[in-house]
Amino acid sequence: MKTLIAYSTRWGMTERTARLIAETLKEADGRPTHVLDARKVGRRELETYDAFVVGSSVAAGRWKGPARRLLARLAAARKPTAVFVTAAGVLSGKEPGSAPDAPPEGTPEERRDKAVGLYVDPVAAQAGLKPVAKSAFGGRMAFFGKVMIDNWEAEPVAAWARELARALR
């Protein structure tokens, strides 16, 4: 099953996540995988690939436009699609304005589920897409060039991609 992993990113962490998902899917079952910026996904890619993974960074509570629009096209094409976001803020477990040394709220799983509920479910529903899998990962948040949060980790991404390989078989 030929799989395309498409992404829209602001600080590069969503692309990094997409590339790790592609590597892990290929290692898990030898499937051909490719990674492409969502802006470059056209009719040819929709026809060529059997399954898709779409990811977006979240900034100010919003998806990047190219990834959001791609979800609607994939829903119309009825292609199996998994969806993820990189959401550094929610995954940090800290409320905006909290003290830097404040402990994170909730478990990592609770924070991931919250991010999926806030950022994946509504966007997928609006697009008319029922994802075969969905998740949220840490990322990077910066203001005026200063990195405020950098909580991206490889292992949660790789673990989800291994589960995804089974779901796409």
C-alpha positions as CSV (number, residue, x, y, z in Angstrom):
1,M,0.0,0.0,0.0
2,K,1.7,3.2,-1.2
3,T,1.4,5.9,1.4
4,L,1.9,9.7,1.2
5,I,2.6,11.6,4.4
6,A,1.7,15.3,3.8
7,Y,2.4,18.1,6.2
8,S,2.0,21.8,6.8
9,T,4.5,23.3,9.3
10,R,5.6,26.6,10.8
11,W,8.8,25.7,12.7
12,G,9.7,22.5,11.0
13,M,8.5,20.1,13.7
14,T,5.5,18.8,11.7
15,E,7.8,18.0,8.8
16,R,10.2,16.2,11.1
17,T,7.2,14.2,12.5
18,A,6.0,13.4,9.0
19,R,9.5,12.1,8.0
20,L,9.7,9.9,11.1
21,I,6.3,8.5,10.4
22,A,7.3,7.7,6.8
23,E,10.5,5.9,8.0
24,T,8.7,4.0,10.7
25,L,5.9,2.8,8.3
26,K,8.6,1.7,5.8
27,E,10.5,-0.2,8.5
28,A,7.3,-1.8,9.9
29,D,6.0,-3.4,6.8
30,G,8.2,-2.3,3.8
31,R,5.5,-0.1,2.3
32,P,6.5,2.6,-0.1
33,T,6.2,6.0,1.6
34,H,6.8,9.5,0.5
35,V,6.7,12.8,2.3
36,L,5.4,16.0,0.7
37,D,4.4,19.5,1.7
38,A,0.6,19.6,1.7
39,R,0.8,22.6,-0.7
40,K,2.3,20.3,-3.3
41,V,-0.3,17.5,-3.2
42,G,-2.3,17.6,-6.4
43,R,-4.6,15.4,-8.4
44,R,-1.7,13.1,-9.5
45,E,-0.9,12.3,-5.8
46,L,-4.5,11.7,-5.0
47,E,-4.7,9.1,-7.7
48,T,-1.3,7.5,-7.2
49,Y,-1.4,6.8,-3.4
50,D,-3.5,4.3,-1.6
51,A,-3.4,5.9,1.8
52,F,-2.5,9.2,3.4
53,V,-1.3,10.7,6.6
54,V,-1.9,14.4,7.0
55,G,-0.3,16.5,9.7
56,S,-0.4,20.2,10.6
57,S,1.2,22.4,13.1
58,V,-1.2,24.3,15.4
59,A,-0.7,28.0,15.9
60,A,-3.1,30.2,17.8
61,G,-5.5,27.2,17.9
62,R,-5.6,26.9,14.1
63,W,-4.4,24.4,11.5
64,K,-2.3,25.5,8.5
65,G,-4.5,26.1,5.6
66,P,-3.0,23.7,3.0
67,A,-3.3,20.7,5.4
68,R,-6.9,21.6,6.3
69,R,-7.9,21.9,2.7
70,L,-6.2,18.6,1.8
71,L,-8.4,16.8,4.4
72,A,-11.5,17.8,2.5
73,R,-10.1,16.6,-0.8
74,L,-9.1,13.3,0.8
75,A,-12.6,12.9,2.3
76,A,-14.1,13.4,-1.2
77,A,-11.6,10.9,-2.7
78,R,-12.5,8.3,0.0
79,K,-8.9,7.5,0.7
80,P,-7.9,6.0,4.0
81,T,-6.4,8.9,6.0
82,A,-4.7,9.2,9.3
83,V,-4.4,12.7,10.9
84,F,-2.0,14.2,13.4
85,V,-1.1,17.6,14.8
86,T,2.0,19.1,16.5
87,A,0.6,21.1,19.4
88,A,3.4,22.2,21.7
89,G,1.2,24.3,23.9
90,V,-1.4,21.8,24.8
91,L,1.1,18.9,25.0
92,S,3.2,21.0,27.5
93,G,0.3,20.6,30.0
94,K,0.6,24.3,31.0
95,E,-2.0,26.9,30.7
96,P,-1.0,30.1,28.9
97,G,0.5,32.6,31.3
98,S,1.4,30.0,33.9
99,A,4.8,30.2,35.7
100,P,7.7,28.6,33.8
101,D,8.3,26.2,36.7
102,A,4.6,25.2,37.1
103,P,4.2,21.4,36.9
104,P,2.3,20.1,33.8
105,E,-1.4,19.3,34.3
106,G,-2.6,15.8,33.4
107,T,-0.8,12.7,32.1
108,P,0.9,12.7,28.6
109,E,-2.1,10.6,27.4
110,E,-4.6,13.1,28.8
111,R,-2.8,16.0,27.1
112,R,-2.6,14.1,23.8
113,D,-6.3,13.3,24.0
114,K,-7.1,16.9,24.8
115,A,-5.1,18.1,21.8
116,V,-6.9,15.6,19.5
117,G,-10.3,16.7,20.8
118,L,-9.4,20.4,20.3
119,Y,-7.5,20.3,17.0
120,V,-8.0,17.0,15.2
121,D,-11.7,16.0,15.7
122,P,-13.3,19.3,14.8
123,V,-11.2,19.8,11.6
124,A,-11.7,16.2,10.4
125,A,-15.4,16.5,11.1
126,Q,-15.6,19.8,9.2
127,A,-13.9,18.2,6.2
128,G,-16.2,15.2,6.3
129,L,-13.3,12.9,7.1
130,K,-13.3,9.9,9.4
131,P,-9.6,9.2,10.1
132,V,-8.4,5.7,10.4
133,A,-6.1,7.0,13.2
134,K,-5.4,10.3,14.9
135,S,-2.9,11.7,17.3
136,A,-1.1,14.7,18.6
137,F,2.5,15.3,19.3
138,G,4.7,17.9,20.9
139,G,6.3,20.5,18.8
140,R,8.0,23.9,19.0
141,M,6.5,27.2,19.9
142,A,8.4,30.5,19.5
143,F,7.5,34.2,19.8
144,F,9.6,36.8,18.1
145,G,12.3,34.2,17.4
146,K,12.6,33.0,21.0
147,V,11.7,29.4,21.6
148,M,9.2,29.2,24.4
149,I,8.4,25.5,24.2
150,D,10.2,22.6,22.5
151,N,8.6,19.3,23.6
152,W,8.9,17.2,20.5
153,E,9.9,13.6,21.2
154,A,10.6,10.8,18.6
155,E,9.3,7.8,20.5
156,P,5.6,8.7,20.7
157,V,5.7,9.4,17.0
158,A,7.4,6.1,16.1
159,A,5.0,4.2,18.4
160,W,1.9,5.7,16.8
161,A,3.4,5.0,13.3
162,R,3.9,1.4,14.2
163,E,0.2,1.2,15.3
164,L,-0.7,3.0,12.1
165,A,1.1,0.4,10.0
166,R,-1.2,-2.3,11.5
167,A,-4.3,-0.2,11.0
168,L,-3.5,0.5,7.3
169,R,-3.0,-3.2,6.4
